[in-house]
Amino acid sequence: MNAWLPLSIGIALVVCRLIFLIRPLWNYPLSHGPSYFLGVHVPADFYAGPGRVWLARYRIILCLQHLILLLAFAVPVLSGRLNDLPIMAPVDVASFFLLIGGFVLFARHKLGTHPPQLSAVAASLHPRRLADYISWPVEAAMALLIAGCWIVLLLSGAGNIDWQMPIAHTYAIFALLPGKIVIVRNGFPIPPDRPDAHAAWSEAGRRHSLRVMDIMRWYLTTILVAWTLRHYILPPELVLPLQVLMAGVSIAYLVVLISSLTRGAQRIKDLGHGLRPPGSWATPFKPARATIPGGLAWGVLYCLGLVAILVVFRR
C-alpha cells in the first residue's frame, strides 16, 4: 500500500498524456497552416513531396518521446520498485525538451535557411516587469514548503534517504524559475504588418508558457511534500488517508495542466491565425530565430542537469 500514491499518479500522468496531449501535438507542425512547417515558410507543394517525410519524422520522434514516458512508468512497475515512479515527471520533461525541441531546431535549420527579410520591425512601448508576471509571495511559499521538506530529510539521517527523488524534484522546480525570467525578459521581434495583433499573440503565448510552468512546479512540489510526509513524518495509520488525499490532489493538478495546455494552445492558435510565425522572417538587423534569446541555452542546461542527476543517483 505504500506505493499506491506514486502508482496512481503515474497512471494518471500516462493516461492524460495519451488521451489529451498526443492529438494536438500530432499536428503541431501544421499549426500555422499548410504554408508553414514548424513555423518555417514552405512552398505550396511541400506537403505533396518532402513535407510528407518531414511530418513522418516528427511523428516518429513524438511517438518515441511517449514511448520513453511509458518505459519510465513500466520499468518501475515491472521491477516492483513503485516508489521510483515520481521520477517520471523529470524524465518526461527532459525527453520532451531534448527530442521534440531538438527536432524542431534541426528541422528549422534545414528548411529555414533563406527566410524573407522585412525592411522594418515594430516595437512595443510597454515595459515588462518581473513583478507583473511572477508572484514573489507565491514563489516564497513554494520555497518554504520545499525547505521544510529538506529540513525533515536532513533531520531524518542521510543514510535512510533515497536522495534521487528529492534532489531531482527540487532541481526541476527551482531550475524552472530562471526559465520564467527568460520568458518574461525576452521575446520575438514584431513585424510591421498588424503589429498590435502580433504583440497580443506574443503576450498570450508568454502568459500561457508561464502558467503551464507554474502548474508543473506546483505539481512537482505537491509530490515532494507528499513523499516527505509519507516516509518521514506520518505514523503508519495515517499513510493510507494521505495517499488517497494526495492522489486526488495530484490527479487534479494533472487535469488542470492538461486543460490549460489544450485551451491555451487553442487560444494562441486562434490569435495567431494569419500572422507571421516567430522565426519565419528576419529583421534588417538580426537573422530569423525560432527561440527567444537565452531560451535555448536555458533549456539545454535544464535538461543536462536533469540527466546528470538521474545518472549520478542511478541505482
N, C-alpha and C positions, 0 to 999 in steps of 0.2 A: 504493500500500500504506500510505502514511502515514495515510490516512483510514479504514483498516479498523477500528480500535478504536471511534471515535465512531459509525461506521455500524452495527456490531454492537450497541453499547449502545442506539442509537436504535431499532433493530428490536426488541430485547428489551423496551424500555420500552413501545412501541406494542402489541406482541403481548400482554404481560402485562396491560396496562390493558384491552384489548378483550376478552380471554378471561376474566379472573378478577374484574375490578372492576365492569364495567358492569352485570352481573346483580344483585349486591346493591344497587348504587346505584339501579337501575331502580325498585325497590320500597321505597326508603328512606322515603318519606313514610308508608308503611303499617307501619313497623317496630313501632309501638305498638298495632297492631290497627285495625279499622275504625272505632273510636270516636275516632280521632285522625288529624290530618293535620299532619305535621311537628311533632308534639308539641302541637298545638292541639286541644282537645276540640271535636268537631263533632257535629251532630245525627245521629240514626240513619240518615236518608235522604240524608246528604251525598253519598255516592258514587253515588247514583242521580240526582243533579242537578248542582249546581255543582262537586261534587268531581271529576267527570269532566274538566271544563275545567281545574281547578287541577292535576290529575295530569298532564294532557296538556301544560300549560305547563311543569311541572317537567321532564318527559321531553324536551321540545324543548330546554330550557336545557342539560340533561345531554348531549344529542347535540351541541349547539353547542360545549360545552366539549371534547368528544372530537374534534370537527372541528378546533378550534384546535390540539390536540395533533398531529393528523395533518398539518396545514399546517406546524407547526413542524418536522415531520420531512420533509415532501415538498419544501418550498421549498429548503432547502439541498441536498437530493439532486438535484433537477431543475436547479438552477443550478450544480451542480458544486462547491459550497462545503461539502464534507462536514465540514471541521474546525469549522464553526459548529454542528454538531449538539448538542454538550453544552448549548447554550442552551435545549434542550428542557426541561430539568429546571426552571429557574426560571420559564419561560413556563407550564409545566403547573401549577406551584404557584400562581402569581399568577392564572391564569384560573380555576382551581378555586375559590379564595377569593372572587374577585370575582363570578363568575357563579352558582355554586351557593350560596355563602354569602349573596350579595346577594338571591337569590330566596327563600331560607329566611327572611331577615329581612323581606322585603317581604310574603311570604305570612302570616307570623305577625302582622305589623302590621295586615293587612287582616282576618284571620279571628279573631285572638285579642284582640279589643277588650274583651271582658267575661268574663275568666276567673273561676272561682269563687274566693272568698276564704275561706281557712280561719281559724278563730278562734285557732289556736295554731301554733307551729313548734317543731321539735325542734332540738337542737344536739349536736354531737359534742364530747366532753371530751378527745379525743386530739389533742395538738398536731401540726402538720405542719411538720417542719423541712426545709429545703432539702437538707441532707446525707442525709436519708432517701430522697430521690428523685433527686438529682443527684450523680453521682460526680465530684468535683472533680479527682482524678488523671486520670480519663479525659478530662475537659474540657481539662486541661493538655496531655495527649498530643496531642489534636486540634489545639490551638493551636500546639504546637511544629511539627507537620507542616506546617500552613499557613504559619507564619512561615518555615520552611525553604524552602518554595516561593517565597515573596516575596523572600527573600534571593537566591535563584538568579535570579529575574526581574530584580531591580534590578541585579545584577552583570552581567547579560547585555546591558544597554543598552536604554533606553526606546524607542529608535527602531525596534527589531526585534520589538516585542511587540504582540500583539493584546490590548489591555487589557480588552476587554469580557468575555472568558471568566473570567480570574482575579478581576476585581472583582465580577462577578455571582455567582460561586460563593462567594467569601469572604463577601460580604454575606449570601447566602442561608443560609450555615452559621451565622455568628455572630448574625444577627438572629433566629434561632430560639431562642437561649438566653433572651432576655427573655420569649418566649412560654412557655417551660418554667417560668420563675419565676412567671409569672401563673397558670399552671395549678396549680402547687403551692400558692401562697399563697391562692388564691381558689377558691370553689366555689359550688354552688347550695344554697339552703336545704333543710332536710329536713322533710318533712311529719310530723305527729304520728302518723299511722297507719303501722304497720310501719316504725318509724324505723331499726331495725338493717338491714333489707333494703334500704332506700333508701340508707343510709350505705355498705353493701357495694357496691351498684351504682355509686354515685358514685365510690368509691375504685377500682373496677375500670376505670371509664371514664378516670379520671385517669392511672392507670398505663399503660393502653393508649395514650393520646394521647402520653405521654412516650416510650414505647417506639418508636412509629412515627416520632416526630420525631427520635430518636437514630439510627434506621436511615437515615432520609433524610439526616441530616447526615453520617454516615459514608460514605454513598453518594456524596454530592457531594464530600467530602474525597478519596475514592479517585479520582474523575475528575480533580480538580485535581492531585493528586500524579502520576497517570499522564501527564497532559497536560504537566506541567512536565518530567518525566523524558524524555519522547519528544522534546520540542522543544529542550531546553536543556542536557541532561546526557549522555544516552547517545550513543555513536557509532552511525553508521548500521547497522552489522551487528547491533546488539542491539535495534533498534527493533521488528522483527517478533516476536521472542520475548516482548518486553514487551507488545506488543499482544495476543498470544494469551493471556498470563497475565492481564492486566488485564481483557480481555473476559470471561474466565471468572469472575474475582472480581466484576466489576460485575454480571454476569448473576446470580450467586449472591446478591448484595445485593438485586436486584430480586425474586428468588424468595422470599427471606426477608421482604422488605417486604410482598409480596402475601399471603404465608401469614399473616403477623402481622395484617394488616388483616382478612382474612376470618375467621380463627379468633377473633381478639379481638372483632370485631364480633358474631359469633355468640354468644360467651360473654356479652357485655354484653347482648345481646338476651334471652338466657335468664334472666339475673339480673334484668332489668327487667320480666319478664312480670307483668302485673297491677299494676305500680306507677305512680305518677303521674309523667309525663314532666316534666323541668325546663321551667318557663315555662308550664305548663298550669294553674297555680294561683297565687294571690297570698297573701302573708303579711299579718298585721294591720298590718305596719309598712312594707312595700315592695311596689310593683307587681310583677307577673309579668315575668320577663325570660328570654330564650332563651339569652343568653350570660353567661358569668361576668364579674364586674367586671374591667374592664381588657382583656378578651379582644377585644372589638370594636375598640377603639382600637388595640391592638397589631396585629391582623390588617389593618386599613386601612393603617396606616403601613408595615407589612411589604410589602404589595402595591404601594403607591405607590413605595416605594424600589426595588423590582424594575423597575417600569415606567420610572422615571426613569433607571435605569442602561441599560436597553435603548434608550431614546430618545436619551440623550446619546451612547452609543457605537455607534449605528447607522451602518452603512457603505453 
